[in-house]
Amino acid sequence: MKRSRFSEEQIIGILKEHEVGVSVADLCRKHGVSDASIYNWKARFGGMDV
């Protein structure tokens, strides 16, 4: 399995930024990921908390 560049805690932090109103496009630019990655993370980690 390929190792992720981001830890689960970092991914959840990025998703929390999206929940408070930051657009997906802004998150992609800020963190250097594709929009598909963010939507995949949302599907996988959407209900988790740190």
PDB file with one MODEL, atoms N, CA, C and O in Angstrom:
MODEL        1
ATOM      1  N   MET A   1       0.844  -1.185   0.000  1.00  0.00           N
ATOM      2  CA  MET A   1       0.000   0.000   0.000  1.00  0.00           C
ATOM      3  C   MET A   1       0.883   1.240   0.000  1.00  0.00           C
ATOM      4  O   MET A   1       1.854   1.323   0.753  1.00  0.00           O
ATOM      5  N   LYS A   2       0.540   2.200  -0.849  1.00  0.00           N
ATOM      6  CA  LYS A   2       1.321   3.415  -0.957  1.00  0.00           C
ATOM      7  C   LYS A   2       1.133   4.276   0.294  1.00  0.00           C
ATOM      8  O   LYS A   2       0.018   4.457   0.782  1.00  0.00           O
ATOM      9  N   ARG A   3       2.240   4.794   0.793  1.00  0.00           N
ATOM     10  CA  ARG A   3       2.191   5.650   1.978  1.00  0.00           C
ATOM     11  C   ARG A   3       1.699   7.038   1.584  1.00  0.00           C
ATOM     12  O   ARG A   3       2.167   7.612   0.601  1.00  0.00           O
ATOM     13  N   SER A   4       0.772   7.563   2.336  1.00  0.00           N
ATOM     14  CA  SER A   4       0.211   8.877   2.066  1.00  0.00           C
ATOM     15  C   SER A   4       1.192   9.973   2.470  1.00  0.00           C
ATOM     16  O   SER A   4       1.956   9.816   3.423  1.00  0.00           O
ATOM     17  N   ARG A   5       1.163  11.065   1.749  1.00  0.00           N
ATOM     18  CA  ARG A   5       1.999  12.217   2.077  1.00  0.00           C
ATOM     19  C   ARG A   5       1.481  12.931   3.324  1.00  0.00           C
ATOM     20  O   ARG A   5       2.222  13.648   3.996  1.00  0.00           O
ATOM     21  N   PHE A   6       0.211  12.727   3.620  1.00  0.00           N
ATOM     22  CA  PHE A   6      -0.428  13.363   4.765  1.00  0.00           C
ATOM     23  C   PHE A   6      -0.858  12.306   5.770  1.00  0.00           C
ATOM     24  O   PHE A   6      -1.316  11.228   5.392  1.00  0.00           O
ATOM     25  N   SER A   7      -0.708  12.622   7.060  1.00  0.00           N
ATOM     26  CA  SER A   7      -1.200  11.710   8.096  1.00  0.00           C
ATOM     27  C   SER A   7      -2.717  11.854   8.195  1.00  0.00           C
ATOM     28  O   SER A   7      -3.301  12.799   7.666  1.00  0.00           O
ATOM     29  N   GLU A   8      -3.338  10.900   8.881  1.00  0.00           N
ATOM     30  CA  GLU A   8      -4.791  10.979   9.047  1.00  0.00           C
ATOM     31  C   GLU A   8      -5.195  12.268   9.759  1.00  0.00           C
ATOM     32  O   GLU A   8      -6.214  12.873   9.424  1.00  0.00           O
ATOM     33  N   GLU A   9      -4.394  12.689  10.745  1.00  0.00           N
ATOM     34  CA  GLU A   9      -4.703  13.919  11.473  1.00  0.00           C
ATOM     35  C   GLU A   9      -4.656  15.131  10.549  1.00  0.00           C
ATOM     36  O   GLU A   9      -5.497  16.024  10.648  1.00  0.00           O
ATOM     37  N   GLN A  10      -3.666  15.162   9.646  1.00  0.00           N
ATOM     38  CA  GLN A  10      -3.554  16.284   8.709  1.00  0.00           C
ATOM     39  C   GLN A  10      -4.734  16.298   7.741  1.00  0.00           C
ATOM     40  O   GLN A  10      -5.274  17.360   7.434  1.00  0.00           O
ATOM     41  N   ILE A  11      -5.133  15.125   7.262  1.00  0.00           N
ATOM     42  CA  ILE A  11      -6.264  15.034   6.338  1.00  0.00           C
ATOM     43  C   ILE A  11      -7.533  15.522   7.014  1.00  0.00           C
ATOM     44  O   ILE A  11      -8.302  16.275   6.416  1.00  0.00           O
ATOM     45  N   ILE A  12      -7.760  15.104   8.246  1.00  0.00           N
ATOM     46  CA  ILE A  12      -8.951  15.535   8.976  1.00  0.00           C
ATOM     47  C   ILE A  12      -8.913  17.044   9.204  1.00  0.00           C
ATOM     48  O   ILE A  12      -9.950  17.705   9.147  1.00  0.00           O
ATOM     49  N   GLY A  13      -7.727  17.591   9.461  1.00  0.00           N
ATOM     50  CA  GLY A  13      -7.589  19.040   9.603  1.00  0.00           C
ATOM     51  C   GLY A  13      -7.958  19.774   8.323  1.00  0.00           C
ATOM     52  O   GLY A  13      -8.621  20.811   8.367  1.00  0.00           O
ATOM     53  N   ILE A  14      -7.530  19.239   7.184  1.00  0.00           N
ATOM     54  CA  ILE A  14      -7.877  19.842   5.895  1.00  0.00           C
ATOM     55  C   ILE A  14      -9.382  19.776   5.675  1.00  0.00           C
ATOM     56  O   ILE A  14      -9.987  20.741   5.206  1.00  0.00           O
ATOM     57  N   LEU A  15      -9.990  18.637   6.011  1.00  0.00           N
ATOM     58  CA  LEU A  15     -11.442  18.506   5.843  1.00  0.00           C
ATOM     59  C   LEU A  15     -12.197  19.453   6.771  1.00  0.00           C
ATOM     60  O   LEU A  15     -13.261  19.953   6.408  1.00  0.00           O
ATOM     61  N   LYS A  16     -11.662  19.704   7.955  1.00  0.00           N
ATOM     62  CA  LYS A  16     -12.313  20.662   8.866  1.00  0.00           C
ATOM     63  C   LYS A  16     -12.257  22.074   8.299  1.00  0.00           C
ATOM     64  O   LYS A  16     -13.189  22.857   8.480  1.00  0.00           O
ATOM     65  N   GLU A  17     -11.149  22.404   7.603  1.00  0.00           N
ATOM     66  CA  GLU A  17     -11.084  23.709   6.944  1.00  0.00           C
ATOM     67  C   GLU A  17     -12.210  23.832   5.921  1.00  0.00           C
ATOM     68  O   GLU A  17     -12.827  24.889   5.791  1.00  0.00           O
ATOM     69  N   HIS A  18     -12.473  22.747   5.197  1.00  0.00           N
ATOM     70  CA  HIS A  18     -13.549  22.754   4.202  1.00  0.00           C
ATOM     71  C   HIS A  18     -14.908  22.926   4.880  1.00  0.00           C
ATOM     72  O   HIS A  18     -15.783  23.610   4.349  1.00  0.00           O
ATOM     73  N   GLU A  19     -15.090  22.313   6.046  1.00  0.00           N
ATOM     74  CA  GLU A  19     -16.371  22.409   6.753  1.00  0.00           C
ATOM     75  C   GLU A  19     -16.687  23.831   7.189  1.00  0.00           C
ATOM     76  O   GLU A  19     -17.857  24.209   7.244  1.00  0.00           O
ATOM     77  N   VAL A  20     -15.660  24.635   7.502  1.00  0.00           N
ATOM     78  CA  VAL A  20     -15.913  25.998   7.955  1.00  0.00           C
ATOM     79  C   VAL A  20     -16.058  26.989   6.806  1.00  0.00           C
ATOM     80  O   VAL A  20     -16.257  28.183   7.030  1.00  0.00           O
ATOM     81  N   GLY A  21     -15.958  26.485   5.565  1.00  0.00           N
ATOM     82  CA  GLY A  21     -16.273  27.354   4.444  1.00  0.00           C
ATOM     83  C   GLY A  21     -15.163  27.605   3.443  1.00  0.00           C
ATOM     84  O   GLY A  21     -15.383  28.350   2.488  1.00  0.00           O
ATOM     85  N   VAL A  22     -13.993  27.031   3.606  1.00  0.00           N
ATOM     86  CA  VAL A  22     -12.925  27.202   2.628  1.00  0.00           C
ATOM     87  C   VAL A  22     -13.268  26.347   1.407  1.00  0.00           C
ATOM     88  O   VAL A  22     -13.641  25.183   1.546  1.00  0.00           O
ATOM     89  N   SER A  23     -13.141  26.923   0.217  1.00  0.00           N
ATOM     90  CA  SER A  23     -13.506  26.178  -0.991  1.00  0.00           C
ATOM     91  C   SER A  23     -12.492  25.077  -1.284  1.00  0.00           C
ATOM     92  O   SER A  23     -11.339  25.146  -0.858  1.00  0.00           O
ATOM     93  N   VAL A  24     -12.936  24.073  -2.010  1.00  0.00           N
ATOM     94  CA  VAL A  24     -12.062  22.961  -2.378  1.00  0.00           C
ATOM     95  C   VAL A  24     -10.902  23.472  -3.224  1.00  0.00           C
ATOM     96  O   VAL A  24      -9.770  23.019  -3.057  1.00  0.00           O
ATOM     97  N   ALA A  25     -11.168  24.403  -4.125  1.00  0.00           N
ATOM     98  CA  ALA A  25     -10.107  24.944  -4.977  1.00  0.00           C
ATOM     99  C   ALA A  25      -9.024  25.627  -4.140  1.00  0.00           C
ATOM    100  O   ALA A  25      -7.835  25.472  -4.419  1.00  0.00           O
ATOM    101  N   ASP A  26      -9.429  26.375  -3.123  1.00  0.00           N
ATOM    102  CA  ASP A  26      -8.456  27.042  -2.249  1.00  0.00           C
ATOM    103  C   ASP A  26      -7.642  26.021  -1.455  1.00  0.00           C
ATOM    104  O   ASP A  26      -6.435  26.189  -1.279  1.00  0.00           O
ATOM    105  N   LEU A  27      -8.302  24.965  -0.976  1.00  0.00           N
ATOM    106  CA  LEU A  27      -7.592  23.923  -0.246  1.00  0.00           C
ATOM    107  C   LEU A  27      -6.585  23.215  -1.146  1.00  0.00           C
ATOM    108  O   LEU A  27      -5.483  22.886  -0.708  1.00  0.00           O
ATOM    109  N   CYS A  28      -6.959  22.981  -2.399  1.00  0.00           N
ATOM    110  CA  CYS A  28      -6.049  22.326  -3.351  1.00  0.00           C
ATOM    111  C   CYS A  28      -4.790  23.158  -3.543  1.00  0.00           C
ATOM    112  O   CYS A  28      -3.678  22.630  -3.516  1.00  0.00           O
ATOM    113  N   ARG A  29      -4.967  24.448  -3.735  1.00  0.00           N
ATOM    114  CA  ARG A  29      -3.814  25.331  -3.923  1.00  0.00           C
ATOM    115  C   ARG A  29      -2.956  25.407  -2.665  1.00  0.00           C
ATOM    116  O   ARG A  29      -1.729  25.341  -2.738  1.00  0.00           O
ATOM    117  N   LYS A  30      -3.598  25.544  -1.526  1.00  0.00           N
ATOM    118  CA  LYS A  30      -2.878  25.719  -0.260  1.00  0.00           C
ATOM    119  C   LYS A  30      -2.052  24.485   0.108  1.00  0.00           C
ATOM    120  O   LYS A  30      -0.923  24.608   0.582  1.00  0.00           O
ATOM    121  N   HIS A  31      -2.620  23.295  -0.113  1.00  0.00           N
ATOM    122  CA  HIS A  31      -1.967  22.066   0.348  1.00  0.00           C
ATOM    123  C   HIS A  31      -1.318  21.263  -0.774  1.00  0.00           C
ATOM    124  O   HIS A  31      -0.658  20.257  -0.512  1.00  0.00           O
ATOM    125  N   GLY A  32      -1.498  21.694  -2.014  1.00  0.00           N
ATOM    126  CA  GLY A  32      -0.861  21.020  -3.140  1.00  0.00           C
ATOM    127  C   GLY A  32      -1.420  19.650  -3.453  1.00  0.00           C
ATOM    128  O   GLY A  32      -0.669  18.724  -3.759  1.00  0.00           O
ATOM    129  N   VAL A  33      -2.740  19.513  -3.380  1.00  0.00           N
ATOM    130  CA  VAL A  33      -3.391  18.241  -3.702  1.00  0.00           C
ATOM    131  C   VAL A  33      -4.450  18.480  -4.772  1.00  0.00           C
ATOM    132  O   VAL A  33      -4.833  19.621  -5.032  1.00  0.00           O
ATOM    133  N   SER A  34      -4.913  17.412  -5.384  1.00  0.00           N
ATOM    134  CA  SER A  34      -5.968  17.531  -6.397  1.00  0.00           C
ATOM    135  C   SER A  34      -7.334  17.573  -5.713  1.00  0.00           C
ATOM    136  O   SER A  34      -7.494  17.152  -4.567  1.00  0.00           O
ATOM    137  N   ASP A  35      -8.301  18.090  -6.449  1.00  0.00           N
ATOM    138  CA  ASP A  35      -9.661  18.108  -5.899  1.00  0.00           C
ATOM    139  C   ASP A  35     -10.191  16.696  -5.706  1.00  0.00           C
ATOM    140  O   ASP A  35     -10.983  16.453  -4.796  1.00  0.00           O
ATOM    141  N   ALA A  36      -9.762  15.759  -6.554  1.00  0.00           N
ATOM    142  CA  ALA A  36     -10.192  14.368  -6.403  1.00  0.00           C
ATOM    143  C   ALA A  36      -9.708  13.795  -5.069  1.00  0.00           C
ATOM    144  O   ALA A  36     -10.426  13.035  -4.420  1.00  0.00           O
ATOM    145  N   SER A  37      -8.494  14.160  -4.663  1.00  0.00           N
ATOM    146  CA  SER A  37      -7.972  13.680  -3.376  1.00  0.00           C
ATOM    147  C   SER A  37      -8.845  14.154  -2.226  1.00  0.00           C
ATOM    148  O   SER A  37      -9.160  13.386  -1.318  1.00  0.00           O
ATOM    149  N   ILE A  38      -9.232  15.418  -2.268  1.00  0.00           N
ATOM    150  CA  ILE A  38     -10.050  15.963  -1.187  1.00  0.00           C
ATOM    151  C   ILE A  38     -11.406  15.262  -1.135  1.00  0.00           C
ATOM    152  O   ILE A  38     -11.893  14.947  -0.049  1.00  0.00           O
ATOM    153  N   TYR A  39     -12.022  15.014  -2.295  1.00  0.00           N
ATOM    154  CA  TYR A  39     -13.316  14.324  -2.306  1.00  0.00           C
ATOM    155  C   TYR A  39     -13.171  12.876  -1.853  1.00  0.00           C
ATOM    156  O   TYR A  39     -14.059  12.352  -1.180  1.00  0.00           O
ATOM    157  N   ASN A  40     -12.059  12.216  -2.212  1.00  0.00           N
ATOM    158  CA  ASN A  40     -11.816  10.852  -1.736  1.00  0.00           C
ATOM    159  C   ASN A  40     -11.622  10.836  -0.228  1.00  0.00           C
ATOM    160  O   ASN A  40     -12.146   9.962   0.463  1.00  0.00           O
ATOM    161  N   TRP A  41     -10.865  11.805   0.283  1.00  0.00           N
ATOM    162  CA  TRP A  41     -10.663  11.895   1.739  1.00  0.00           C
ATOM    163  C   TRP A  41     -11.985  12.140   2.441  1.00  0.00           C
ATOM    164  O   TRP A  41     -12.253  11.573   3.500  1.00  0.00           O
ATOM    165  N   LYS A  42     -12.813  12.994   1.840  1.00  0.00           N
ATOM    166  CA  LYS A  42     -14.109  13.303   2.455  1.00  0.00           C
ATOM    167  C   LYS A  42     -14.956  12.043   2.557  1.00  0.00           C
ATOM    168  O   LYS A  42     -15.634  11.827   3.562  1.00  0.00           O
ATOM    169  N   ALA A  43     -14.921  11.212   1.522  1.00  0.00           N
ATOM    170  CA  ALA A  43     -15.679   9.959   1.545  1.00  0.00           C
ATOM    171  C   ALA A  43     -15.104   8.997   2.581  1.00  0.00           C
ATOM    172  O   ALA A  43     -15.849   8.260   3.227  1.00  0.00           O
ATOM    173  N   ARG A  44     -13.783   9.001   2.739  1.00  0.00           N
ATOM    174  CA  ARG A  44     -13.134   8.039   3.625  1.00  0.00           C
ATOM    175  C   ARG A  44     -13.106   8.493   5.082  1.00  0.00           C
ATOM    176  O   ARG A  44     -13.340   7.692   5.987  1.00  0.00           O
ATOM    177  N   PHE A  45     -12.820   9.776   5.311  1.00  0.00           N
ATOM    178  CA  PHE A  45     -12.612  10.285   6.669  1.00  0.00           C
ATOM    179  C   PHE A  45     -13.706  11.237   7.134  1.00  0.00           C
ATOM    180  O   PHE A  45     -13.571  11.845   8.196  1.00  0.00           O
ATOM    181  N   GLY A  46     -14.776  11.381   6.375  1.00  0.00           N
ATOM    182  CA  GLY A  46     -15.785  12.391   6.658  1.00  0.00           C
ATOM    183  C   GLY A  46     -16.352  12.391   8.063  1.00  0.00           C
ATOM    184  O   GLY A  46     -16.611  13.464   8.608  1.00  0.00           O
ATOM    185  N   GLY A  47     -16.554  11.243   8.669  1.00  0.00           N
ATOM    186  CA  GLY A  47     -17.177  11.193   9.986  1.00  0.00           C
ATOM    187  C   GLY A  47     -16.208  11.103  11.148  1.00  0.00           C
ATOM    188  O   GLY A  47     -16.634  10.954  12.294  1.00  0.00           O
ATOM    189  N   MET A  48     -14.912  11.189  10.879  1.00  0.00           N
ATOM    190  CA  MET A  48     -13.917  11.004  11.947  1.00  0.00           C
ATOM    191  C   MET A  48     -13.551  12.314  12.619  1.00  0.00           C
ATOM    192  O   MET A  48     -13.639  13.385  12.018  1.00  0.00           O
ATOM    193  N   ASP A  49     -13.139  12.212  13.873  1.00  0.00           N
ATOM    194  CA  ASP A  49     -12.580  13.333  14.622  1.00  0.00           C
ATOM    195  C   ASP A  49     -11.247  12.920  15.189  1.00  0.00           C
ATOM    196  O   ASP A  49     -10.980  11.737  15.399  1.00  0.00           O
ATOM    197  N   VAL A  50     -10.407  13.921  15.436  1.00  0.00           N
ATOM    198  CA  VAL A  50      -9.090  13.642  16.035  1.00  0.00           C
ATOM    199  C   VAL A  50      -9.215  13.714  17.537  1.00  0.00           C
ATOM    200  O   VAL A  50      -8.231  13.513  18.249  1.00  0.00           O
TER     201      VAL A  50
ENDMDL
END
